[in-house]
Amino acid sequence: MATTATQLRKDLFQTLDRTLQGETVEVAYKGETIVMKPTTGAKLSRLVRRNTIIVHPDQLAQSDRALMRELEQKWAAETL
């Protein structure tokens, strides 16, 4: 993608998002070209670990309370 500095300023966050998705952006500024590209693995390095269980809502009422206590204790120990 090629753009100007003025257009970059106008669409800064959208352009940054496109760069994070792997697109190389060339910005024309004062007769020069500035290239913006993502570093390898940049998106994965920003991930935050979340302790979640994905279940169907109907199963929540039938969940095993002892298992939930065990999982919560394990998660608490991992965060310390």
C-alpha positions as CSV (number, residue, x, y, z in Angstrom):
1,M,0.0,0.0,0.0
2,A,1.3,3.4,-0.9
3,T,0.1,6.6,0.8
4,T,1.1,10.2,1.7
5,A,1.9,11.6,5.1
6,T,-1.3,13.6,5.0
7,Q,-3.4,10.5,4.3
8,L,-1.4,8.5,6.9
9,R,-2.3,11.1,9.5
10,K,-5.9,11.0,8.5
11,D,-6.1,7.1,8.6
12,L,-3.4,6.4,11.1
13,F,-5.0,3.7,13.2
14,Q,-6.6,1.9,10.2
15,T,-3.1,1.9,8.5
16,L,-1.4,0.6,11.6
17,D,-4.0,-2.2,11.8
18,R,-3.4,-3.1,8.2
19,T,0.4,-3.2,8.9
20,L,-0.1,-5.5,11.9
21,Q,-2.1,-7.8,9.6
22,G,1.0,-8.2,7.5
23,E,0.7,-5.4,4.9
24,T,3.7,-3.3,4.0
25,V,2.9,0.4,3.9
26,E,5.0,3.0,1.9
27,V,4.6,6.6,3.0
28,A,5.8,9.4,0.7
29,Y,7.1,12.3,2.8
30,K,9.3,15.2,1.7
31,G,10.3,13.5,-1.5
32,E,11.4,10.3,0.3
33,T,9.7,7.0,0.9
34,I,9.3,5.5,4.4
35,V,8.4,1.8,4.6
36,M,6.4,0.4,7.5
37,K,6.2,-3.3,7.9
38,P,5.4,-5.6,10.8
39,T,8.1,-7.4,12.6
40,T,7.9,-11.2,12.6
41,G,5.5,-12.5,15.3
42,A,4.5,-9.0,16.4
43,K,0.8,-9.9,16.7
44,L,1.4,-13.1,18.7
45,S,3.8,-11.3,21.1
46,R,0.9,-9.0,22.1
47,L,-1.4,-11.8,23.2
48,V,-2.5,-12.0,26.8
49,R,-3.2,-15.4,28.3
50,R,-6.8,-15.7,29.4
51,N,-8.1,-18.5,31.7
52,T,-11.4,-19.4,30.0
53,I,-13.6,-22.4,29.5
54,I,-15.7,-22.5,26.4
55,V,-19.0,-24.3,27.0
56,H,-22.5,-24.2,25.7
57,P,-24.7,-22.1,28.1
58,D,-26.9,-25.0,28.8
59,Q,-24.0,-26.9,30.3
60,L,-23.2,-24.2,32.8
61,A,-26.1,-25.3,35.0
62,Q,-24.9,-28.9,34.9
63,S,-21.2,-28.1,35.5
64,D,-19.2,-30.0,38.0
65,R,-18.6,-27.7,41.0
66,A,-15.6,-29.7,42.3
67,L,-14.0,-29.6,38.9
68,M,-14.5,-25.8,38.8
69,R,-12.9,-25.4,42.2
70,E,-9.9,-27.5,41.1
71,L,-9.5,-25.4,37.9
72,E,-9.8,-22.1,39.8
73,Q,-7.2,-23.2,42.3
74,K,-4.9,-24.2,39.5
75,W,-5.4,-20.9,37.7
76,A,-4.7,-19.0,40.9
77,A,-1.5,-20.9,41.5
78,E,-0.3,-20.2,37.9
79,T,-0.8,-16.4,38.3
80,L,1.3,-16.2,41.5
